[in-house]
Amino acid sequence: MMWLFVGFAGSAVLLAAIGTYGVVSFSTAQRMYEMGVRIALGATRKDLFGMVLKASLRLVLIGLAIGVVLSFVATRTLASFLYGVSTRDPLIFLSVALLLIGVAVLAGFMPARRAAQVDPTTALRAE
């Protein structure tokens, strides 16, 4: 049973990373004109990088908040599968939260880098 849960957890983390990357990448591609305008008006590449990473983290933090609440509700049904760990172990919740935040940073890194390297003239001509 443990390996089944580990497999499902790994699949869930992989799907979360792919989903976060897809949403942030699509959002960044849709906003290239805006980013070109921001650079033309004086925004630094660091500002654009931070803006895209914040969008990635915002998605994961909202999902994490909902997931923590739902996991507290679901702990009673999973209590029979746990061995040597309490159902509300703060270390487990903290480590999962940090793992998901790390996944969000990695998933948002490529779109953020792409946004920071946008050429304002090309972005403004594209639309």
N, CA, C and O atoms as a Tinker XYZ file with bonds, in Angstrom:
   508  protein
     1  N      0.819000   -1.192000    0.000000    73     2
     2  CA     0.000000    0.000000    0.000000    64     1     3
     3  C      0.860000    1.253000    0.000000    63     2     4     5
     4  O      0.520000    2.253000   -0.632000    81     3
     5  N      1.994000    1.189000    0.723000    73     3     6
     6  CA     2.854000    2.361000    0.782000    64     5     7
     7  C      3.364000    2.725000   -0.606000    63     6     8     9
     8  O      3.369000    3.898000   -0.980000    81     7
     9  N      3.790000    1.731000   -1.366000    73     7    10
    10  CA     4.326000    2.016000   -2.700000    64     9    11
    11  C      3.248000    2.545000   -3.631000    63    10    12    13
    12  O      3.531000    3.331000   -4.535000    81    11
    13  N      2.037000    2.123000   -3.416000    73    11    14
    14  CA     0.927000    2.651000   -4.192000    64    13    15
    15  C      0.740000    4.141000   -3.902000    63    14    16    17
    16  O      0.576000    4.943000   -4.822000    81    15
    17  N      0.765000    4.500000   -2.631000    73    15    18
    18  CA     0.631000    5.909000   -2.262000    64    17    19
    19  C      1.824000    6.735000   -2.741000    63    18    20    21
    20  O      1.655000    7.875000   -3.173000    81    19
    21  N      3.019000    6.168000   -2.666000    73    19    22
    22  CA     4.201000    6.878000   -3.157000    64    21    23
    23  C      4.094000    7.121000   -4.658000    63    22    24    25
    24  O      4.432000    8.199000   -5.148000    81    23
    25  N      3.627000    6.123000   -5.375000    73    23    26
    26  CA     3.439000    6.286000   -6.817000    64    25    27
    27  C      2.408000    7.347000   -7.151000    63    26    28    29
    28  O      2.617000    8.160000   -8.052000    81    27
    29  N      1.295000    7.342000   -6.429000    73    27    30
    30  CA     0.275000    8.358000   -6.652000    64    29    31
    31  C      0.783000    9.751000   -6.265000    63    30    32    33
    32  O      0.483000   10.733000   -6.944000    81    31
    33  N      1.540000    9.834000   -5.189000    73    31    34
    34  CA     2.075000   11.125000   -4.766000    64    33    35
    35  C      3.069000   11.662000   -5.790000    63    34    36    37
    36  O      3.056000   12.850000   -6.109000    81    35
    37  N      3.930000   10.787000   -6.303000    73    35    38
    38  CA     4.875000   11.216000   -7.333000    64    37    39
    39  C      4.163000   11.673000   -8.589000    63    38    40    41
    40  O      4.547000   12.670000   -9.200000    81    39
    41  N      3.133000   10.951000   -8.974000    73    39    42
    42  CA     2.339000   11.352000  -10.142000    64    41    43
    43  C      1.648000   12.689000   -9.908000    63    42    44    45
    44  O      1.560000   13.512000  -10.819000    81    43
    45  N      1.164000   12.907000   -8.701000    73    43    46
    46  CA     0.498000   14.167000   -8.382000    64    45    47
    47  C      1.469000   15.337000   -8.438000    63    46    48    49
    48  O      1.118000   16.406000   -8.937000    81    47
    49  N      2.682000   15.152000   -7.934000    73    47    50
    50  CA     3.682000   16.220000   -7.980000    64    49    51
    51  C      4.075000   16.509000   -9.430000    63    50    52    53
    52  O      4.221000   17.668000   -9.818000    81    51
    53  N      4.244000   15.461000  -10.222000    73    51    54
    54  CA     4.574000   15.651000  -11.635000    64    53    55
    55  C      3.454000   16.380000  -12.369000    63    54    56    57
    56  O      3.720000   17.290000  -13.154000    81    55
    57  N      2.215000   15.994000  -12.125000    73    55    58
    58  CA     1.082000   16.682000  -12.751000    64    57    59
    59  C      0.968000   18.129000  -12.283000    63    58    60    61
    60  O      0.615000   19.008000  -13.069000    81    59
    61  N      1.261000   18.380000  -11.017000    73    59    62
    62  CA     1.239000   19.756000  -10.508000    64    61    63
    63  C      2.302000   20.602000  -11.192000    63    62    64    65
    64  O      2.051000   21.755000  -11.542000    81    63
    65  N      3.486000   20.034000  -11.383000    73    63    66
    66  CA     4.561000   20.774000  -12.053000    64    65    67
    67  C      4.210000   21.058000  -13.510000    63    66    68    69
    68  O      4.412000   22.174000  -13.989000    81    67
    69  N      3.694000   20.075000  -14.207000    73    67    70
    70  CA     3.332000   20.255000  -15.616000    64    69    71
    71  C      2.185000   21.253000  -15.746000    63    70    72    73
    72  O      2.210000   22.115000  -16.625000    81    71
    73  N      1.199000   21.143000  -14.893000    73    71    74
    74  CA     0.069000   22.062000  -14.933000    64    73    75
    75  C      0.464000   23.492000  -14.620000    63    74    76    77
    76  O      0.029000   24.423000  -15.298000    81    75
    77  N      1.287000   23.671000  -13.597000    73    75    78
    78  CA     1.743000   25.005000  -13.241000    64    77    79
    79  C      2.584000   25.604000  -14.361000    63    78    80    81
    80  O      2.425000   26.776000  -14.704000    81    79
    81  N      3.479000   24.798000  -14.930000    73    79    82
    82  CA     4.295000   25.274000  -16.046000    64    81    83
    83  C      3.410000   25.672000  -17.227000    63    82    84    85
    84  O      3.629000   26.717000  -17.839000    81    83
    85  N      2.428000   24.860000  -17.546000    73    83    86
    86  CA     1.556000   25.145000  -18.678000    64    85    87
    87  C      0.763000   26.427000  -18.488000    63    86    88    89
    88  O      0.683000   27.248000  -19.402000    81    87
    89  N      0.179000   26.605000  -17.319000    73    87    90
    90  CA    -0.624000   27.794000  -17.056000    64    89    91
    91  C      0.240000   29.047000  -17.057000    63    90    92    93
    92  O     -0.132000   30.052000  -17.663000    81    91
    93  N      1.381000   29.003000  -16.392000    73    91    94
    94  CA     2.255000   30.174000  -16.325000    64    93    95
    95  C      2.856000   30.472000  -17.695000    63    94    96    97
    96  O      2.976000   31.637000  -18.076000    81    95
    97  N      3.229000   29.448000  -18.431000    73    95    98
    98  CA     3.795000   29.651000  -19.764000    64    97    99
    99  C      2.747000   30.254000  -20.708000    63    98   100   101
   100  O      3.058000   31.174000  -21.464000    81    99
   101  N      1.527000   29.751000  -20.670000    73    99   102
   102  CA     0.466000   30.282000  -21.516000    64   101   103
   103  C      0.151000   31.726000  -21.142000    63   102   104   105
   104  O     -0.006000   32.580000  -22.015000    81   103
   105  N      0.062000   31.992000  -19.853000    73   103   106
   106  CA    -0.218000   33.351000  -19.385000    64   105   107
   107  C      0.892000   34.314000  -19.801000    63   106   108   109
   108  O      0.622000   35.450000  -20.190000    81   107
   109  N      2.126000   33.859000  -19.717000    73   107   110
   110  CA     3.253000   34.691000  -20.108000    64   109   111
   111  C      3.238000   34.962000  -21.607000    63   110   112   113
   112  O      3.501000   36.086000  -22.035000    81   111
   113  N      2.937000   33.955000  -22.401000    73   111   114
   114  CA     2.873000   34.135000  -23.853000    64   113   115
   115  C      1.754000   35.094000  -24.234000    63   114   116   117
   116  O      1.906000   35.874000  -25.174000    81   115
   117  N      0.639000   35.050000  -23.523000    73   115   118
   118  CA    -0.471000   35.951000  -23.810000    64   117   119
   119  C     -0.154000   37.398000  -23.433000    63   118   120   121
   120  O     -0.748000   38.327000  -23.978000    81   119
   121  N      0.776000   37.587000  -22.507000    73   119   122
   122  CA     1.095000   38.925000  -22.004000    64   121   123
   123  C      2.396000   39.482000  -22.559000    63   122   124   125
   124  O      2.944000   40.425000  -21.989000    81   123
   125  N      2.907000   38.929000  -23.651000    73   123   126
   126  CA     4.171000   39.420000  -24.206000    64   125   127
   127  C      4.081000   40.886000  -24.627000    63   126   128   129
   128  O      5.035000   41.640000  -24.440000    81   127
   129  N      2.959000   41.293000  -25.186000    73   127   130
   130  CA     2.788000   42.692000  -25.577000    64   129   131
   131  C      2.898000   43.595000  -24.357000    63   130   132   133
   132  O      3.585000   44.615000  -24.385000    81   131
   133  N      2.209000   43.204000  -23.281000    73   131   134
   134  CA     2.263000   43.973000  -22.040000    64   133   135
   135  C      3.690000   44.054000  -21.509000    63   134   136   137
   136  O      4.117000   45.103000  -21.026000    81   135
   137  N      4.420000   42.958000  -21.596000    73   135   138
   138  CA     5.787000   42.956000  -21.094000    64   137   139
   139  C      6.693000   43.827000  -21.959000    63   138   140   141
   140  O      7.607000   44.479000  -21.454000    81   139
   141  N      6.431000   43.833000  -23.268000    73   139   142
   142  CA     7.169000   44.735000  -24.143000    64   141   143
   143  C      6.916000   46.185000  -23.791000    63   142   144   145
   144  O      7.839000   46.999000  -23.797000    81   143
   145  N      5.680000   46.512000  -23.485000    73   143   146
   146  CA     5.344000   47.879000  -23.076000    64   145   147
   147  C      6.016000   48.212000  -21.756000    63   146   148   149
   148  O      6.545000   49.310000  -21.583000    81   147
   149  N      5.997000   47.268000  -20.824000    73   147   150
   150  CA     6.633000   47.510000  -19.524000    64   149   151
   151  C      8.133000   47.781000  -19.675000    63   150   152   153
   152  O      8.674000   48.680000  -19.032000    81   151
   153  N      8.797000   46.998000  -20.526000    73   151   154
   154  CA    10.229000   47.219000  -20.737000    64   153   155
   155  C     10.458000   48.565000  -21.416000    63   154   156   157
   156  O     11.387000   49.290000  -21.061000    81   155
   157  N      9.609000   48.903000  -22.398000    73   155   158
   158  CA     9.750000   50.178000  -23.102000    64   157   159
   159  C      9.539000   51.359000  -22.161000    63   158   160   161
   160  O     10.115000   52.427000  -22.367000    81   159
   161  N      8.720000   51.174000  -21.135000    73   159   162
   162  CA     8.456000   52.250000  -20.182000    64   161   163
   163  C      9.431000   52.270000  -19.010000    63   162   164   165
   164  O      9.333000   53.131000  -18.135000    81   163
   165  N     10.367000   51.332000  -18.987000    73   163   166
   166  CA    11.417000   51.400000  -17.974000    64   165   167
   167  C     11.470000   50.268000  -16.974000    63   166   168   169
   168  O     12.282000   50.312000  -16.049000    81   167
   169  N     10.647000   49.271000  -17.122000    73   167   170
   170  CA    10.725000   48.130000  -16.195000    64   169   171
   171  C     12.013000   47.355000  -16.468000    63   170   172   173
   172  O     12.448000   47.225000  -17.612000    81   171
   173  N     12.596000   46.860000  -15.420000    73   171   174
   174  CA    13.821000   46.079000  -15.595000    64   173   175
   175  C     13.471000   44.625000  -15.868000    63   174   176   177
   176  O     12.345000   44.190000  -15.627000    81   175
   177  N     14.423000   43.896000  -16.361000    73   175   178
   178  CA    14.206000   42.476000  -16.631000    64   177   179
   179  C     13.979000   41.709000  -15.324000    63   178   180   181
   180  O     13.266000   40.707000  -15.284000    81   179
   181  N     14.604000   42.208000  -14.270000    73   179   182
   182  CA    14.408000   41.600000  -12.950000    64   181   183
   183  C     12.953000   41.756000  -12.499000    63   182   184   185
   184  O     12.390000   40.846000  -11.890000    81   183
   185  N     12.346000   42.905000  -12.796000    73   183   186
   186  CA    10.941000   43.119000  -12.448000    64   185   187
   187  C     10.039000   42.128000  -13.171000    63   186   188   189
   188  O      9.129000   41.563000  -12.564000    81   187
   189  N     10.280000   41.913000  -14.455000    73   187   190
   190  CA     9.472000   40.973000  -15.227000    64   189   191
   191  C      9.662000   39.546000  -14.732000    63   190   192   193
   192  O      8.703000   38.780000  -14.632000    81   191
   193  N     10.905000   39.196000  -14.425000    73   191   194
   194  CA    11.198000   37.863000  -13.901000    64   193   195
   195  C     10.420000   37.637000  -12.608000    63   194   196   197
   196  O      9.794000   36.593000  -12.427000    81   195
   197  N     10.465000   38.618000  -11.712000    73   195   198
   198  CA     9.755000   38.511000  -10.442000    64   197   199
   199  C      8.250000   38.462000  -10.610000    63   198   200   201
   200  O      7.558000   37.756000   -9.877000    81   199
   201  N      7.739000   39.218000  -11.584000    73   199   202
   202  CA     6.300000   39.240000  -11.813000    64   201   203
   203  C      5.780000   37.871000  -12.249000    63   202   204   205
   204  O      4.732000   37.428000  -11.780000    81   203
   205  N      6.499000   37.208000  -13.132000    73   203   206
   206  CA     6.071000   35.895000  -13.614000    64   205   207
   207  C      6.233000   34.838000  -12.514000    63   206   208   209
   208  O      5.375000   33.969000  -12.356000    81   207
   209  N      7.321000   34.912000  -11.764000    73   207   210
   210  CA     7.496000   33.955000  -10.661000    64   209   211
   211  C      6.422000   34.135000   -9.586000    63   210   212   213
   212  O      5.955000   33.155000   -9.006000    81   211
   213  N      6.033000   35.377000   -9.321000    73   211   214
   214  CA     4.959000   35.611000   -8.344000    64   213   215
   215  C      3.652000   34.984000   -8.818000    63   214   216   217
   216  O      2.894000   34.439000   -8.016000    81   215
   217  N      3.390000   35.061000  -10.119000    73   215   218
   218  CA     2.167000   34.444000  -10.649000    64   217   219
   219  C      2.197000   32.937000  -10.432000    63   218   220   221
   220  O      1.183000   32.337000  -10.075000    81   219
   221  N      3.356000   32.326000  -10.647000    73   219   222
   222  CA     3.499000   30.893000  -10.437000    64   221   223
   223  C      3.296000   30.538000   -8.967000    63   222   224   225
   224  O      2.580000   29.591000   -8.644000    81   223
   225  N      3.914000   31.285000   -8.099000    73   223   226
   226  CA     3.790000   31.009000   -6.663000    64   225   227
   227  C      2.380000   31.271000   -6.155000    63   226   228   229
   228  O      1.898000   30.559000   -5.274000    81   227
   229  N      1.715000   32.282000   -6.699000    73   227   230
   230  CA     0.355000   32.587000   -6.272000    64   229   231
   231  C     -0.571000   31.399000   -6.537000    63   230   232   233
   232  O     -1.392000   31.044000   -5.691000    81   231
   233  N     -0.435000   30.790000   -7.712000    73   231   234
   234  CA    -1.265000   29.629000   -8.035000    64   233   235
   235  C     -1.051000   28.499000   -7.037000    63   234   236   237
   236  O     -2.008000   27.895000   -6.553000    81   235
   237  N      0.197000   28.223000   -6.738000    73   235   238
   238  CA     0.510000   27.102000   -5.850000    64   237   239
   239  C      0.120000   27.411000   -4.409000    63   238   240   241
   240  O     -0.336000   26.518000   -3.695000    81   239
   241  N      0.286000   28.629000   -3.976000    73   239   242
   242  CA    -0.076000   28.957000   -2.595000    64   241   243
   243  C     -1.582000   28.884000   -2.380000    63   242   244   245
   244  O     -2.029000   28.469000   -1.311000    81   243
   245  N     -2.366000   29.276000   -3.369000    73   243   246
   246  CA    -3.819000   29.142000   -3.252000    64   245   247
   247  C     -4.193000   27.661000   -3.186000    63   246   248   249
   248  O     -4.986000   27.253000   -2.337000    81   247
   249  N     -3.625000   26.873000   -4.073000    73   247   250
   250  CA    -3.886000   25.438000   -4.057000    64   249   251
   251  C     -3.401000   24.775000   -2.786000    63   250   252   253
   252  O     -4.044000   23.858000   -2.276000    81   251
   253  N     -2.278000   25.229000   -2.273000    73   251   254
   254  CA    -1.727000   24.674000   -1.038000    64   253   255
   255  C     -2.636000   24.985000    0.151000    63   254   256   257
   256  O     -2.854000   24.128000    1.007000    81   255
   257  N     -3.158000   26.186000    0.204000    73   255   258
   258  CA    -4.063000   26.547000    1.302000    64   257   259
   259  C     -5.327000   25.684000    1.269000    63   258   260   261
   260  O     -5.778000   25.193000    2.304000    81   259
   261  N     -5.885000   25.506000    0.088000    73   259   262
   262  CA    -7.074000   24.655000   -0.037000    64   261   263
   263  C     -6.728000   23.209000    0.301000    63   262   264   265
   264  O     -7.503000   22.527000    0.972000    81   263
   265  N     -5.576000   22.741000   -0.157000    73   263   266
   266  CA    -5.158000   21.369000    0.090000    64   265   267
   267  C     -4.896000   21.073000    1.553000    63   266   268   269
   268  O     -5.203000   19.975000    2.019000    81   267
   269  N     -4.343000   22.013000    2.283000    73   267   270
   270  CA    -4.089000   21.803000    3.713000    64   269   271
   271  C     -5.412000   21.672000    4.464000    63   270   272   273
   272  O     -5.558000   20.812000    5.333000    81   271
   273  N     -6.361000   22.520000    4.129000    73   271   274
   274  CA    -7.670000   22.442000    4.786000    64   273   275
   275  C     -8.333000   21.098000    4.485000    63   274   276   277
   276  O     -8.848000   20.440000    5.389000    81   275
   277  N     -8.319000   20.693000    3.211000    73   275   278
   278  CA    -8.933000   19.417000    2.846000    64   277   279
   279  C     -8.186000   18.229000    3.441000    63   278   280   281
   280  O     -8.800000   17.213000    3.765000    81   279
   281  N     -6.872000   18.344000    3.587000    73   279   282
   282  CA    -6.114000   17.232000    4.157000    64   281   283
   283  C     -6.416000   17.059000    5.643000    63   282   284   285
   284  O     -6.418000   15.934000    6.143000    81   283
   285  N     -6.672000   18.157000    6.355000    73   283   286
   286  CA    -7.078000   18.024000    7.750000    64   285   287
   287  C     -8.404000   17.299000    7.859000    63   286   288   289
   288  O     -8.624000   16.549000    8.810000    81   287
   289  N     -9.283000   17.513000    6.904000    73   287   290
   290  CA   -10.579000   16.834000    6.898000    64   289   291
   291  C    -10.401000   15.351000    6.566000    63   290   292   293
   292  O    -11.083000   14.501000    7.139000    81   291
   293  N     -9.494000   15.042000    5.649000    73   291   294
   294  CA    -9.340000   13.663000    5.167000    64   293   295
   295  C     -8.438000   12.796000    6.038000    63   294   296   297
   296  O     -8.305000   11.603000    5.766000    81   295
   297  N     -7.824000   13.343000    7.060000    73   295   298
   298  CA    -6.876000   12.559000    7.856000    64   297   299
   299  C     -7.525000   11.403000    8.602000    63   298   300   301
   300  O     -6.877000   10.387000    8.855000    81   299
   301  N     -8.771000   11.545000    8.949000    73   299   302
   302  CA    -9.433000   10.454000    9.692000    64   301   303
   303  C     -9.576000    9.212000    8.837000    63   302   304   305
   304  O     -9.446000    8.097000    9.340000    81   303
   305  N     -9.840000    9.386000    7.554000    73   303   306
   306  CA   -10.021000    8.217000    6.692000    64   305   307
   307  C     -8.699000    7.541000    6.373000    63   306   308   309
   308  O     -8.672000    6.345000    6.083000    81   307
   309  N     -7.596000    8.291000    6.421000    73   307   310
   310  CA    -6.288000    7.719000    6.104000    64   309   311
   311  C     -5.519000    7.242000    7.332000    63   310   312   313
   312  O     -4.414000    6.717000    7.194000    81   311
   313  N     -6.068000    7.409000    8.506000    73   311   314
   314  CA    -5.359000    7.071000    9.745000    64   313   315
   315  C     -4.972000    5.601000    9.811000    63   314   316   317
   316  O     -3.938000    5.277000   10.396000    81   315
   317  N     -5.745000    4.716000    9.245000    73   315   318
   318  CA    -5.429000    3.291000    9.316000    64   317   319
   319  C     -4.233000    2.922000    8.432000    63   318   320   321
   320  O     -3.638000    1.862000    8.629000    81   319
   321  N     -3.869000    3.766000    7.467000    73   319   322
   322  CA    -2.735000    3.478000    6.578000    64   321   323
   323  C     -1.410000    4.005000    7.115000    63   322   324   325
   324  O     -0.352000    3.658000    6.590000    81   323
   325  N     -1.450000    4.826000    8.136000    73   323   326
   326  CA    -0.235000    5.454000    8.654000    64   325   327
   327  C      0.394000    4.579000    9.741000    63   326   328   329
   328  O     -0.294000    3.978000   10.566000    81   327
   329  N      1.725000    4.534000    9.708000    73   327   330
   330  CA     2.443000    3.767000   10.713000    64   329   331
   331  C      3.571000    4.636000   11.259000    63   330   332   333
   332  O      4.467000    5.023000   10.510000    81   331
   333  N      3.539000    4.939000   12.517000    73   331   334
   334  CA     4.594000    5.701000   13.155000    64   333   335
   335  C      4.534000    7.193000   12.898000    63   334   336   337
   336  O      5.471000    7.915000   13.236000    81   335
   337  N      3.450000    7.666000   12.305000    73   335   338
   338  CA     3.292000    9.088000   12.025000    64   337   339
   339  C      1.884000    9.478000   12.446000    63   338   340   341
   340  O      0.920000    8.766000   12.165000    81   339
   341  N      1.776000   10.608000   13.118000    73   339   342
   342  CA     0.438000   11.049000   13.496000    64   341   343
   343  C     -0.274000   11.624000   12.267000    63   342   344   345
   344  O      0.354000   11.973000   11.267000    81   343
   345  N     -1.569000   11.708000   12.370000    73   343   346
   346  CA    -2.338000   12.179000   11.215000    64   345   347
   347  C     -2.152000   13.658000   10.951000    63   346   348   349
   348  O     -2.407000   14.121000    9.839000    81   347
   349  N     -1.726000   14.391000   11.923000    73   347   350
   350  CA    -1.520000   15.835000   11.763000    64   349   351
   351  C     -0.103000   16.229000   12.154000    63   350   352   353
   352  O      0.098000   17.161000   12.933000    81   351
   353  N      0.856000   15.531000   11.620000    73   351   354
   354  CA     2.268000   15.797000   11.897000    64   353   355
   355  C      2.686000   17.086000   11.186000    63   354   356   357
   356  O      2.647000   17.142000    9.957000    81   355
   357  N      3.084000   18.118000   11.927000    73   355   358
   358  CA     3.431000   19.393000   11.292000    64   357   359
   359  C      4.665000   19.296000   10.389000    63   358   360   361
   360  O      4.772000   20.032000    9.408000    81   359
   361  N      5.584000   18.404000   10.711000    73   359   362
   362  CA     6.777000   18.251000    9.870000    64   361   363
   363  C      6.413000   17.739000    8.483000    63   362   364   365
   364  O      6.988000   18.182000    7.488000    81   363
   365  N      5.475000   16.822000    8.409000    73   363   366
   366  CA     5.023000   16.293000    7.117000    64   365   367
   367  C      4.334000   17.395000    6.316000    63   366   368   369
   368  O      4.608000   17.564000    5.129000    81   367
   369  N      3.447000   18.137000    6.958000    73   367   370
   370  CA     2.744000   19.212000    6.264000    64   369   371
   371  C      3.725000   20.283000    5.783000    63   370   372   373
   372  O      3.585000   20.799000    4.674000    81   371
   373  N      4.700000   20.614000    6.601000    73   371   374
   374  CA     5.696000   21.622000    6.216000    64   373   375
   375  C      6.564000   21.131000    5.063000    63   374   376   377
   376  O      6.842000   21.884000    4.130000    81   375
   377  N      6.991000   19.878000    5.121000    73   375   378
   378  CA     7.847000   19.359000    4.050000    64   377   379
   379  C      7.092000   19.263000    2.721000    63   378   380   381
   380  O      7.668000   19.526000    1.665000    81   379
   381  N      5.832000   18.894000    2.763000    73   379   382
   382  CA     5.031000   18.853000    1.534000    64   381   383
   383  C      4.821000   20.255000    0.991000    63   382   384   385
   384  O      4.896000   20.468000   -0.219000    81   383
   385  N      4.561000   21.207000    1.862000    73   383   386
   386  CA     4.384000   22.591000    1.421000    64   385   387
   387  C      5.660000   23.121000    0.777000    63   386   388   389
   388  O      5.606000   23.768000   -0.268000    81   387
   389  N      6.795000   22.853000    1.389000    73   387   390
   390  CA     8.074000   23.299000    0.813000    64   389   391
   391  C      8.361000   22.612000   -0.511000    63   390   392   393
   392  O      8.896000   23.234000   -1.429000    81   391
   393  N      8.014000   21.339000   -0.619000    73   391   394
   394  CA     8.190000   20.624000   -1.877000    64   393   395
   395  C      7.353000   21.255000   -2.988000    63   394   396   397
   396  O      7.842000   21.452000   -4.100000    81   395
   397  N      6.106000   21.568000   -2.693000    73   395   398
   398  CA     5.243000   22.171000   -3.702000    64   397   399
   399  C      5.664000   23.588000   -4.057000    63   398   400   401
   400  O      5.527000   23.996000   -5.211000    81   399
   401  N      6.166000   24.336000   -3.107000    73   399   402
   402  CA     6.686000   25.672000   -3.409000    64   401   403
   403  C      7.923000   25.562000   -4.289000    63   402   404   405
   404  O      8.095000   26.353000   -5.216000    81   403
   405  N      8.781000   24.593000   -4.008000    73   403   406
   406  CA     9.950000   24.361000   -4.866000    64   405   407
   407  C      9.559000   23.969000   -6.281000    63   406   408   409
   408  O     10.173000   24.417000   -7.249000    81   407
   409  N      8.531000   23.129000   -6.398000    73   407   410
   410  CA     8.031000   22.741000   -7.720000    64   409   411
   411  C      7.496000   23.962000   -8.459000    63   410   412   413
   412  O      7.706000   24.100000   -9.664000    81   411
   413  N      6.805000   24.849000   -7.745000    73   411   414
   414  CA     6.268000   26.059000   -8.376000    64   413   415
   415  C      7.380000   26.978000   -8.868000    63   414   416   417
   416  O      7.275000   27.566000   -9.944000    81   415
   417  N      8.429000   27.097000   -8.089000    73   415   418
   418  CA     9.558000   27.933000   -8.516000    64   417   419
   419  C     10.215000   27.337000   -9.751000    63   418   420   421
   420  O     10.535000   28.060000  -10.694000    81   419
   421  N     10.418000   26.028000   -9.752000    73   419   422
   422  CA    11.016000   25.386000  -10.931000    64   421   423
   423  C     10.115000   25.470000  -12.155000    63   422   424   425
   424  O     10.594000   25.674000  -13.271000    81   423
   425  N      8.808000   25.314000  -11.949000    73   423   426
   426  CA     7.869000   25.374000  -13.076000    64   425   427
   427  C      7.746000   26.789000  -13.624000    63   426   428   429
   428  O      7.495000   26.962000  -14.817000    81   427
   429  N      7.915000   27.789000  -12.794000    73   427   430
   430  CA     7.814000   29.169000  -13.246000    64   429   431
   431  C      9.115000   29.764000  -13.726000    63   430   432   433
   432  O      9.125000   30.874000  -14.259000    81   431
   433  N     10.220000   29.049000  -13.551000    73   431   434
   434  CA    11.525000   29.605000  -13.906000    64   433   435
   435  C     11.683000   29.828000  -15.409000    63   434   436   437
   436  O     12.128000   30.897000  -15.829000    81   435
   437  N     11.326000   28.837000  -16.223000    73   435   438
   438  CA    11.500000   28.969000  -17.677000    64   437   439
   439  C     10.616000   30.066000  -18.268000    63   438   440   441
   440  O     11.126000   30.887000  -19.030000    81   439
   441  N      9.322000   30.122000  -17.959000    73   439   442
   442  CA     8.526000   31.237000  -18.481000    64   441   443
   443  C      9.009000   32.596000  -17.970000    63   442   444   445
   444  O      8.951000   33.588000  -18.696000    81   443
   445  N      9.482000   32.644000  -16.727000    73   443   446
   446  CA     9.984000   33.907000  -16.184000    64   445   447
   447  C     11.251000   34.336000  -16.911000    63   446   448   449
   448  O     11.430000   35.517000  -17.210000    81   447
   449  N     12.120000   33.390000  -17.193000    73   447   450
   450  CA    13.337000   33.719000  -17.937000    64   449   451
   451  C     13.011000   34.185000  -19.348000    63   450   452   453
   452  O     13.621000   35.126000  -19.855000    81   451
   453  N     12.049000   33.524000  -19.979000    73   451   454
   454  CA    11.626000   33.907000  -21.324000    64   453   455
   455  C     11.035000   35.317000  -21.315000    63   454   456   457
   456  O     11.285000   36.100000  -22.232000    81   455
   457  N     10.256000   35.644000  -20.287000    73   455   458
   458  CA     9.664000   36.980000  -20.186000    64   457   459
   459  C     10.721000   38.040000  -19.939000    63   458   460   461
   460  O     10.614000   39.156000  -20.446000    81   459
   461  N     11.739000   37.699000  -19.166000    73   459   462
   462  CA    12.788000   38.670000  -18.865000    64   461   463
   463  C     13.661000   38.946000  -20.075000    63   462   464   465
   464  O     14.304000   39.993000  -20.132000    81   463
   465  N     13.704000   38.046000  -21.038000    73   463   466
   466  CA    14.556000   38.224000  -22.210000    64   465   467
   467  C     13.803000   38.762000  -23.426000    63   466   468   469
   468  O     14.357000   38.812000  -24.524000    81   467
   469  N     12.538000   39.168000  -23.235000    73   467   470
   470  CA    11.744000   39.635000  -24.366000    64   469   471
   471  C     12.320000   40.948000  -24.903000    63   470   472   473
   472  O     12.708000   41.830000  -24.137000    81   471
   473  N     12.368000   41.056000  -26.217000    73   471   474
   474  CA    12.818000   42.276000  -26.877000    64   473   475
   475  C     11.592000   43.180000  -27.043000    63   474   476   477
   476  O     10.602000   42.750000  -27.635000    81   475
   477  N     11.629000   44.418000  -26.539000    73   475   478
   478  CA    10.427000   45.245000  -26.583000    64   477   479
   479  C      9.948000   45.551000  -28.004000    63   478   480   481
   480  O      8.742000   45.606000  -28.240000    81   479
   481  N     10.844000   45.746000  -28.931000    73   479   482
   482  CA    10.402000   46.062000  -30.294000    64   481   483
   483  C      9.713000   44.866000  -30.946000    63   482   484   485
   484  O      8.706000   45.030000  -31.635000    81   483
   485  N     10.237000   43.693000  -30.737000    73   483   486
   486  CA     9.610000   42.482000  -31.286000    64   485   487
   487  C      8.259000   42.239000  -30.630000    63   486   488   489
   488  O      7.298000   41.887000  -31.313000    81   487
   489  N      8.169000   42.422000  -29.319000    73   487   490
   490  CA     6.913000   42.188000  -28.602000    64   489   491
   491  C      5.858000   43.191000  -29.016000    63   490   492   493
   492  O      4.682000   42.841000  -29.116000    81   491
   493  N      6.251000   44.429000  -29.260000    73   491   494
   494  CA     5.275000   45.458000  -29.648000    64   493   495
   495  C      4.824000   45.279000  -31.100000    63   494   496   497
   496  O      3.694000   45.636000  -31.436000    81   495
   497  N      5.661000   44.747000  -31.943000    73   495   498
   498  CA     5.286000   44.500000  -33.338000    64   497   499
   499  C      4.435000   43.265000  -33.505000    63   498   500   501
   500  O      3.696000   43.151000  -34.482000    81   499
   501  N      4.522000   42.351000  -32.583000    73   499   502
   502  CA     3.826000   41.067000  -32.713000    64   501   503
   503  C      2.315000   41.228000  -32.719000    63   502   504   505
   504  O      1.610000   40.425000  -33.330000    81   503
   505  N      1.819000   42.235000  -32.061000    73   503   506
   506  CA     0.368000   42.390000  -32.004000    64   505   507
   507  C     -0.015000   43.481000  -32.913000    63   506   508
   508  O     -1.198000   43.798000  -33.033000    81   507
